[in-house]
Amino acid sequence: MHADAPEISDLVVAYDPETLARLPVRREQVLGELEAQRMPRAVRIVSSWPHERGVLDAAHVDRVLLTAHHELTRLSEEFRQGERMLRILRPLLAALRSAGVRAPYRIVDVGCGLGFVMRWLAAHGGFADDVSLIGCDYNAAFVRLAQALADEERLDCKFVVANAFRLDSEATIFTSTGVIHHFRGEGLKRFLFRQAAVAPAAFVHADIKPTYLAPIGSWIFHEARMREPLARHDGVLSALRAHSGESLLEAASSACPEFAASLFDGQRELVPILRVMQALVGIRRELLPAFNDQLGSLQNHFREWK
Amino acid sequence: MTPSLLALLAIVDAAFAGFRAGAGRNARIFKRAYYARSMLIGTLFGVMLVTVLGGVTLLLLAASADPAQQYAELVAVGSRMLWVFVPYAVLVLSALALYLFSDHDLRAFATVAILGPFTLLRPWVIAMGAAVGLCASVDRVTWILTLIACSSVVLSGRLLDRRARLRL
């Protein structure tokens, strides 16, 4: 496996970019791509899935992805993804208020999956009433379950099948967790450019931090914690595909120069086990002084702003 | 002392196996009760396992020509196994305490450096415990009982996992 190898979950679902309607995925096409990338394990996984006349059974694909995302929720709990996001969002929201950015503040999670981070924030964030939490994903099965779970636990957040950059109302802050490594090469710049085009005040994209221990660490955790073969496969690959801090900052400065960008927990460590995730944080340049004022001791977690 | 400690470790291990079986199957945010129930099921499973293994041990002792000698042999093997199991348990429980009661960075350290890797190592630690325990024993009954006990502890995790999967 190598950094540019595709994750199975990237290949087995397809959507119409305009309508977001689910498109049929041909099994042979997926297997051909995986074989071309010399990914025998991935080939074995997809080969075992049901298909009808060469088209992968979408219901089965959703079942596998839902199982994988349930398991991913467990890792999100263990690695405290919600808590990490909250540590950044609190000073960010305080900065927006102090800088006079008008409420309401809409936090939009891109590729929310089962919406763990948004639901966690709704449960523990203690946000004011003028802050709303919205999770967006293309996968309707994820969104349905995320909303059902939020409703069941009476959590004040909303989930929609939507392109996060084409919502009816403006987003104040875009967030994501474990998503941006799916955008490769120029795709990452396009993602950041489209995000900037919607004119949010800030963004926070958390992802695995690529270190020399990340691949083995990821393998250990996915073997120890995950059961679904796809989850194990894609999880390990995610660590290989994670963007370096330099790539993220370079992409941000080129795609959205109107934002000051830095990395939260992006520092290189001799033994990189304390901070296994990093976050690309961007804020409109004029809001940066207010954000810095709100950071306090959290300032140490940021690298130099670019 | 040795049999009680081994029984306690087996029950605690089963409680954690119950937790692991439940984890990753419930995407709710508030699930303390769910995890508590998963651990309770694991604990009950562990108590049943220990009871069965205790019963088998008693039967074997009753059938032995020299029960006192047989018991001493079993305790000696068990004591050697504890050389492996107790440090493992202390390390894992300490990491768990660190995870539950410390700040963000130390929690990450506890889970990345200890809790994750040592979950993966668990079957190997049990195998090593059995090997260390049996290294100085030539008694066939002791070997069989030790191997059955260690295998059933390893399998208990899989059984609890299967149970949780079938209940979904």
Interface residues (C-beta under 8 A of the other chain):
Chain A: H69 H70 E71 T73 R74 E78 F79 R80 E83 R84 R87 L114 F116 R119 W120 A123 L145 L149 E152 E153 L155 G217 I220 F221 E223 A224 R225 M226 R227 I273 L274 R275 V276
Chain B: A23 G24 R25 N26 A27 R28 I29 F30 H104 D105 R107 A108 F109 T111 V112 A113 L115 G116 P117 T119 L120 D161 R165
